[in-house]
Amino acid sequence: MVVGSGSVCTTNCSDGIILGGETCDDLNANAGDGCSDTCQDEIGFVCVGEPSVCTLVVCGDGTSYAPEECDDGNTVAGDGCSD
């Protein structure tokens, strides 16, 4: 490395490390598994960790993830959190 020279930092989608504009990185470049081929969370999934583990958002599981506005642990309509 030359002293005083600037370094260029680049991200590498599918390396398991979330950097730059990446929102997930699951060690692969496959779309449709929750983390897209451009390392972005896919609609209907939530991804956590490095490397990212993505799970499908399921209504009625008691945990509210986007795009859900609420999740009260059931799919009963009319109880304040719709199915």
Order of alpha helices (4+ residues) and beta strands (2+ residues): beta-beta
